[in-house]
Amino acid sequence: MAYTCRGSNLLVSAFSQLRKTRQAIASLPTTGGGHEKQATSRFLATGASRGVAHHFTTGAFPSRAAAGDGGSANGPALLIEQMTTKIREGLGAELVDVVDNSGNARHISIKVVSQAFEGKSAINRQRLVYKCIWEEMQTDQVHAVQAIDTKTPDEAK
């Protein structure tokens, strides 16, 4: 019995990528001494992702600094403050509480009290909140919103 898969091209592409990855690893220098950048460049030329290239050339996974938040210790705190401000301004909220559940702002919980939620279903309330932080959700800065608690001022009393 033969099975077909709509993602068969993806599977072929994955095996092709694996072959290229193995070839790139075999060509990496075996000595240390600053060759990581050159090896990473050659590895990326094979089509590997930056994280995979970093891991195989340095033996470590990329840090948040390499991922693009500037490496600042204040990065997560600034991100939380930015999201809080966007939600407060976007919804005219009386209360906005964005909680960093992971320590690096990758997983957050949000509590919002706003008159804008009046007459809206729970899902539409959440959509309004997501609309405010859409840019952050499209990058690798925030991975997941674990909970959104939305209330009108009357419900919050």
Secondary structure, DSSP 8 states (H G I E B T S, - for coil): -----TTHHHHHHHHHHHHHHHHHHHTS-SS-SS-HHHHHHHHHHTT--HHHHHHHHHSS---HIIIIITT-TTHHHHHHHHHHHHHHHHHT-SEEEEEESSSSSSEEEEEEE-GGGTT--HHHHHHHHHHHTHHHHTSSS--EEEEEEEE-HHHH-
